[in-house]
Structure formats: C-alpha cells, structure tokens
Amino acid sequence: MENKKLTGYPSIDKPWLKYYSGGKVDIKKLESKALKLSKKNA
C-alpha cells in the first residue's frame, strides 16, 4: 500500500486492503456479494 494521506473515511481510504497481497482485489465482486446478502436478509 502506498503512503497516501488518509482522509479519515474508510470507504475512501480502504484500510482493509493492507491485509491483501499486491494482487488486485475485485471490489465490484465484493460489493455485489454484500448487496445480495443484504437483500436476502431484509
């Protein structure tokens, strides 16, 4: 992860990405799974 100035907003800073290797994380896939689960449990 680069040394960027943090904004204080987790949705922008994405601090959880520091736990993943340098490979690309498919954010769209994660968002769609979260959306499906939220609709299923609503």
N, CA, C and O atoms as a Maestro MAE file, in Angstrom:
{
 s_m_m2io_version
 :::
 2.0.0
}

f_m_ct {
 s_m_title
 :::
 protein
 m_atom[168] {
  # First column is atom index #
  i_m_mmod_type
  r_m_x_coord
  r_m_y_coord
  r_m_z_coord
  i_m_residue_number
  s_m_chain_name
  s_m_pdb_residue_name
  s_m_pdb_atom_name
  i_m_atomic_number
  :::
  1 25 0.843 -1.178 0.000 1 A "MET " " N  " 7
  2 3 0.000 0.000 0.000 1 A "MET " " CA " 6
  3 2 0.887 1.239 0.000 1 A "MET " " C  " 6
  4 15 1.893 1.287 0.708 1 A "MET " " O  " 8
  5 25 0.529 2.197 -0.762 2 A "GLU " " N  " 7
  6 3 1.322 3.406 -0.889 2 A "GLU " " CA " 6
  7 2 1.145 4.283 0.347 2 A "GLU " " C  " 6
  8 15 0.177 4.142 1.094 2 A "GLU " " O  " 8
  9 25 2.088 5.178 0.545 3 A "ASN " " N  " 7
  10 3 1.986 6.139 1.637 3 A "ASN " " CA " 6
  11 2 1.147 7.320 1.173 3 A "ASN " " C  " 6
  12 15 1.686 8.337 0.738 3 A "ASN " " O  " 8
  13 25 -0.164 7.187 1.265 4 A "LYS " " N  " 7
  14 3 -1.073 8.259 0.868 4 A "LYS " " CA " 6
  15 2 -1.567 8.958 2.112 4 A "LYS " " C  " 6
  16 15 -1.574 8.381 3.200 4 A "LYS " " O  " 8
  17 25 -1.977 10.191 1.954 5 A "LYS " " N  " 7
  18 3 -2.569 10.932 3.055 5 A "LYS " " CA " 6
  19 2 -3.970 10.363 3.296 5 A "LYS " " C  " 6
  20 15 -4.781 10.281 2.373 5 A "LYS " " O  " 8
  21 25 -4.245 9.973 4.538 6 A "LEU " " N  " 7
  22 3 -5.536 9.398 4.870 6 A "LEU " " CA " 6
  23 2 -6.589 10.489 4.999 6 A "LEU " " C  " 6
  24 15 -6.325 11.577 5.510 6 A "LEU " " O  " 8
  25 25 -7.783 10.171 4.526 7 A "THR " " N  " 7
  26 3 -8.883 11.130 4.590 7 A "THR " " CA " 6
  27 2 -9.695 10.976 5.867 7 A "THR " " C  " 6
  28 15 -10.390 11.900 6.288 7 A "THR " " O  " 8
  29 25 -9.599 9.783 6.487 8 A "GLY " " N  " 7
  30 3 -10.417 9.515 7.671 8 A "GLY " " CA " 6
  31 2 -11.717 8.814 7.318 8 A "GLY " " C  " 6
  32 15 -12.487 8.456 8.209 8 A "GLY " " O  " 8
  33 25 -11.973 8.614 6.045 9 A "TYR " " N  " 7
  34 3 -13.169 7.926 5.583 9 A "TYR " " CA " 6
  35 2 -12.772 6.526 5.119 9 A "TYR " " C  " 6
  36 15 -12.064 6.391 4.120 9 A "TYR " " O  " 8
  37 25 -13.214 5.477 5.826 10 A "PRO " " N  " 7
  38 3 -12.834 4.119 5.436 10 A "PRO " " CA " 6
  39 2 -13.249 3.763 4.010 10 A "PRO " " C  " 6
  40 15 -12.556 3.003 3.335 10 A "PRO " " O  " 8
  41 25 -14.374 4.309 3.551 11 A "SER " " N  " 7
  42 3 -14.830 3.994 2.198 11 A "SER " " CA " 6
  43 2 -13.886 4.544 1.134 11 A "SER " " C  " 6
  44 15 -13.841 4.030 0.016 11 A "SER " " O  " 8
  45 25 -13.139 5.578 1.473 12 A "ILE " " N  " 7
  46 3 -12.172 6.161 0.537 12 A "ILE " " CA " 6
  47 2 -10.787 5.568 0.766 12 A "ILE " " C  " 6
  48 15 -10.105 5.194 -0.188 12 A "ILE " " O  " 8
  49 25 -10.370 5.479 2.028 13 A "ASP " " N  " 7
  50 3 -9.024 5.006 2.365 13 A "ASP " " CA " 6
  51 2 -8.859 3.501 2.187 13 A "ASP " " C  " 6
  52 15 -7.762 3.033 1.884 13 A "ASP " " O  " 8
  53 25 -9.930 2.739 2.369 14 A "LYS " " N  " 7
  54 3 -9.933 1.277 2.241 14 A "LYS " " CA " 6
  55 2 -8.799 0.629 3.040 14 A "LYS " " C  " 6
  56 15 -7.925 -0.026 2.471 14 A "LYS " " O  " 8
  57 25 -8.821 0.818 4.366 15 A "PRO " " N  " 7
  58 3 -7.728 0.295 5.200 15 A "PRO " " CA " 6
  59 2 -7.637 -1.225 5.196 15 A "PRO " " C  " 6
  60 15 -6.578 -1.771 5.506 15 A "PRO " " O  " 8
  61 25 -8.713 -1.920 4.856 16 A "TRP " " N  " 7
  62 3 -8.692 -3.383 4.854 16 A "TRP " " CA " 6
  63 2 -7.813 -3.953 3.748 16 A "TRP " " C  " 6
  64 15 -7.431 -5.122 3.811 16 A "TRP " " O  " 8
  65 25 -7.487 -3.162 2.746 17 A "LEU " " N  " 7
  66 3 -6.660 -3.659 1.644 17 A "LEU " " CA " 6
  67 2 -5.228 -3.958 2.084 17 A "LEU " " C  " 6
  68 15 -4.504 -4.660 1.378 17 A "LEU " " O  " 8
  69 25 -4.810 -3.441 3.231 18 A "LYS " " N  " 7
  70 3 -3.448 -3.715 3.694 18 A "LYS " " CA " 6
  71 2 -3.272 -5.182 4.065 18 A "LYS " " C  " 6
  72 15 -2.141 -5.652 4.187 18 A "LYS " " O  " 8
  73 25 -4.367 -5.912 4.245 19 A "TYR " " N  " 7
  74 3 -4.298 -7.320 4.605 19 A "TYR " " CA " 6
  75 2 -4.207 -8.240 3.391 19 A "TYR " " C  " 6
  76 15 -4.065 -9.452 3.554 19 A "TYR " " O  " 8
  77 25 -4.285 -7.695 2.188 20 A "TYR " " N  " 7
  78 3 -4.226 -8.478 0.967 20 A "TYR " " CA " 6
  79 2 -2.876 -8.274 0.283 20 A "TYR " " C  " 6
  80 15 -2.242 -7.228 0.422 20 A "TYR " " O  " 8
  81 25 -2.460 -9.286 -0.450 21 A "SER " " N  " 7
  82 3 -1.198 -9.169 -1.175 21 A "SER " " CA " 6
  83 2 -1.339 -8.149 -2.306 21 A "SER " " C  " 6
  84 15 -2.407 -7.568 -2.494 21 A "SER " " O  " 8
  85 25 -0.286 -7.941 -3.036 22 A "GLY " " N  " 7
  86 3 -0.262 -6.931 -4.083 22 A "GLY " " CA " 6
  87 2 -1.212 -7.189 -5.231 22 A "GLY " " C  " 6
  88 15 -1.373 -6.335 -6.102 22 A "GLY " " O  " 8
  89 25 -1.846 -8.351 -5.250 23 A "GLY " " N  " 7
  90 3 -2.780 -8.656 -6.332 23 A "GLY " " CA " 6
  91 2 -4.008 -7.774 -6.289 23 A "GLY " " C  " 6
  92 15 -4.326 -7.180 -5.259 23 A "GLY " " O  " 8
  93 25 -4.680 -7.693 -7.391 24 A "LYS " " N  " 7
  94 3 -5.864 -6.852 -7.496 24 A "LYS " " CA " 6
  95 2 -7.028 -7.494 -6.741 24 A "LYS " " C  " 6
  96 15 -7.300 -8.685 -6.895 24 A "LYS " " O  " 8
  97 25 -7.698 -6.705 -5.940 25 A "VAL " " N  " 7
  98 3 -8.883 -7.158 -5.224 25 A "VAL " " CA " 6
  99 2 -10.092 -6.704 -6.028 25 A "VAL " " C  " 6
  100 15 -10.198 -5.532 -6.391 25 A "VAL " " O  " 8
  101 25 -11.000 -7.625 -6.305 26 A "ASP " " N  " 7
  102 3 -12.177 -7.309 -7.115 26 A "ASP " " CA " 6
  103 2 -13.249 -6.681 -6.227 26 A "ASP " " C  " 6
  104 15 -14.092 -7.387 -5.672 26 A "ASP " " O  " 8
  105 25 -13.216 -5.364 -6.094 27 A "ILE " " N  " 7
  106 3 -14.136 -4.631 -5.231 27 A "ILE " " CA " 6
  107 2 -15.571 -4.789 -5.719 27 A "ILE " " C  " 6
  108 15 -16.479 -4.935 -4.901 27 A "ILE " " O  " 8
  109 25 -15.797 -4.763 -7.011 28 A "LYS " " N  " 7
  110 3 -17.161 -4.889 -7.550 28 A "LYS " " CA " 6
  111 2 -17.770 -6.228 -7.148 28 A "LYS " " C  " 6
  112 15 -18.951 -6.297 -6.809 28 A "LYS " " O  " 8
  113 25 -16.969 -7.291 -7.186 29 A "LYS " " N  " 7
  114 3 -17.459 -8.608 -6.809 29 A "LYS " " CA " 6
  115 2 -17.831 -8.637 -5.326 29 A "LYS " " C  " 6
  116 15 -18.858 -9.205 -4.957 29 A "LYS " " O  " 8
  117 25 -17.007 -8.031 -4.480 30 A "LEU " " N  " 7
  118 3 -17.300 -7.974 -3.056 30 A "LEU " " CA " 6
  119 2 -18.562 -7.167 -2.776 30 A "LEU " " C  " 6
  120 15 -19.377 -7.553 -1.939 30 A "LEU " " O  " 8
  121 25 -18.724 -6.042 -3.480 31 A "GLU " " N  " 7
  122 3 -19.905 -5.205 -3.294 31 A "GLU " " CA " 6
  123 2 -21.169 -5.944 -3.714 31 A "GLU " " C  " 6
  124 15 -22.200 -5.828 -3.052 31 A "GLU " " O  " 8
  125 25 -21.103 -6.701 -4.806 32 A "SER " " N  " 7
  126 3 -22.290 -7.411 -5.270 32 A "SER " " CA " 6
  127 2 -22.678 -8.519 -4.299 32 A "SER " " C  " 6
  128 15 -23.864 -8.771 -4.086 32 A "SER " " O  " 8
  129 25 -21.680 -9.182 -3.708 33 A "LYS " " N  " 7
  130 3 -21.980 -10.208 -2.710 33 A "LYS " " CA " 6
  131 2 -22.639 -9.594 -1.486 33 A "LYS " " C  " 6
  132 15 -23.598 -10.151 -0.951 33 A "LYS " " O  " 8
  133 25 -22.134 -8.454 -1.039 34 A "ALA " " N  " 7
  134 3 -22.698 -7.772 0.121 34 A "ALA " " CA " 6
  135 2 -24.129 -7.333 -0.170 34 A "ALA " " C  " 6
  136 15 -24.995 -7.437 0.699 34 A "ALA " " O  " 8
  137 25 -24.383 -6.850 -1.365 35 A "LEU " " N  " 7
  138 3 -25.720 -6.411 -1.744 35 A "LEU " " CA " 6
  139 2 -26.687 -7.587 -1.769 35 A "LEU " " C  " 6
  140 15 -27.811 -7.476 -1.279 35 A "LEU " " O  " 8
  141 25 -26.261 -8.714 -2.335 36 A "LYS " " N  " 7
  142 3 -27.108 -9.901 -2.379 36 A "LYS " " CA " 6
  143 2 -27.453 -10.383 -0.970 36 A "LYS " " C  " 6
  144 15 -28.598 -10.739 -0.693 36 A "LYS " " O  " 8
  145 25 -26.452 -10.393 -0.077 37 A "LEU " " N  " 7
  146 3 -26.698 -10.824 1.290 37 A "LEU " " CA " 6
  147 2 -27.647 -9.870 2.020 37 A "LEU " " C  " 6
  148 15 -28.508 -10.314 2.780 37 A "LEU " " O  " 8
  149 25 -27.498 -8.589 1.795 38 A "SER " " N  " 7
  150 3 -28.367 -7.632 2.470 38 A "SER " " CA " 6
  151 2 -29.803 -7.756 1.980 38 A "SER " " C  " 6
  152 15 -30.740 -7.614 2.766 38 A "SER " " O  " 8
  153 25 -29.987 -8.022 0.680 39 A "LYS " " N  " 7
  154 3 -31.338 -8.203 0.148 39 A "LYS " " CA " 6
  155 2 -31.946 -9.497 0.659 39 A "LYS " " C  " 6
  156 15 -33.141 -9.558 0.947 39 A "LYS " " O  " 8
  157 25 -31.119 -10.538 0.771 40 A "LYS " " N  " 7
  158 3 -31.586 -11.840 1.229 40 A "LYS " " CA " 6
  159 2 -32.041 -11.769 2.687 40 A "LYS " " C  " 6
  160 15 -33.030 -12.399 3.060 40 A "LYS " " O  " 8
  161 25 -31.328 -11.012 3.500 41 A "ASN " " N  " 7
  162 3 -31.620 -10.932 4.928 41 A "ASN " " CA " 6
  163 2 -32.592 -9.807 5.288 41 A "ASN " " C  " 6
  164 15 -32.877 -9.598 6.467 41 A "ASN " " O  " 8
  165 25 -33.098 -9.088 4.303 42 A "ALA " " N  " 7
  166 3 -34.011 -7.955 4.573 42 A "ALA " " CA " 6
  167 2 -35.417 -8.422 4.810 42 A "ALA " " C  " 6
  168 15 -36.306 -7.605 5.050 42 A "ALA " " O  " 8
  :::
 }
 m_bond[167] {
  # First column is bond index #
  i_m_from
  i_m_to
  i_m_order
  :::
  1 1 2 1
  2 2 3 1
  3 3 4 2
  4 3 5 1
  5 5 6 1
  6 6 7 1
  7 7 8 2
  8 7 9 1
  9 9 10 1
  10 10 11 1
  11 11 12 2
  12 11 13 1
  13 13 14 1
  14 14 15 1
  15 15 16 2
  16 15 17 1
  17 17 18 1
  18 18 19 1
  19 19 20 2
  20 19 21 1
  21 21 22 1
  22 22 23 1
  23 23 24 2
  24 23 25 1
  25 25 26 1
  26 26 27 1
  27 27 28 2
  28 27 29 1
  29 29 30 1
  30 30 31 1
  31 31 32 2
  32 31 33 1
  33 33 34 1
  34 34 35 1
  35 35 36 2
  36 35 37 1
  37 37 38 1
  38 38 39 1
  39 39 40 2
  40 39 41 1
  41 41 42 1
  42 42 43 1
  43 43 44 2
  44 43 45 1
  45 45 46 1
  46 46 47 1
  47 47 48 2
  48 47 49 1
  49 49 50 1
  50 50 51 1
  51 51 52 2
  52 51 53 1
  53 53 54 1
  54 54 55 1
  55 55 56 2
  56 55 57 1
  57 57 58 1
  58 58 59 1
  59 59 60 2
  60 59 61 1
  61 61 62 1
  62 62 63 1
  63 63 64 2
  64 63 65 1
  65 65 66 1
  66 66 67 1
  67 67 68 2
  68 67 69 1
  69 69 70 1
  70 70 71 1
  71 71 72 2
  72 71 73 1
  73 73 74 1
  74 74 75 1
  75 75 76 2
  76 75 77 1
  77 77 78 1
  78 78 79 1
  79 79 80 2
  80 79 81 1
  81 81 82 1
  82 82 83 1
  83 83 84 2
  84 83 85 1
  85 85 86 1
  86 86 87 1
  87 87 88 2
  88 87 89 1
  89 89 90 1
  90 90 91 1
  91 91 92 2
  92 91 93 1
  93 93 94 1
  94 94 95 1
  95 95 96 2
  96 95 97 1
  97 97 98 1
  98 98 99 1
  99 99 100 2
  100 99 101 1
  101 101 102 1
  102 102 103 1
  103 103 104 2
  104 103 105 1
  105 105 106 1
  106 106 107 1
  107 107 108 2
  108 107 109 1
  109 109 110 1
  110 110 111 1
  111 111 112 2
  112 111 113 1
  113 113 114 1
  114 114 115 1
  115 115 116 2
  116 115 117 1
  117 117 118 1
  118 118 119 1
  119 119 120 2
  120 119 121 1
  121 121 122 1
  122 122 123 1
  123 123 124 2
  124 123 125 1
  125 125 126 1
  126 126 127 1
  127 127 128 2
  128 127 129 1
  129 129 130 1
  130 130 131 1
  131 131 132 2
  132 131 133 1
  133 133 134 1
  134 134 135 1
  135 135 136 2
  136 135 137 1
  137 137 138 1
  138 138 139 1
  139 139 140 2
  140 139 141 1
  141 141 142 1
  142 142 143 1
  143 143 144 2
  144 143 145 1
  145 145 146 1
  146 146 147 1
  147 147 148 2
  148 147 149 1
  149 149 150 1
  150 150 151 1
  151 151 152 2
  152 151 153 1
  153 153 154 1
  154 154 155 1
  155 155 156 2
  156 155 157 1
  157 157 158 1
  158 158 159 1
  159 159 160 2
  160 159 161 1
  161 161 162 1
  162 162 163 1
  163 163 164 2
  164 163 165 1
  165 165 166 1
  166 166 167 1
  167 167 168 2
  :::
 }
}
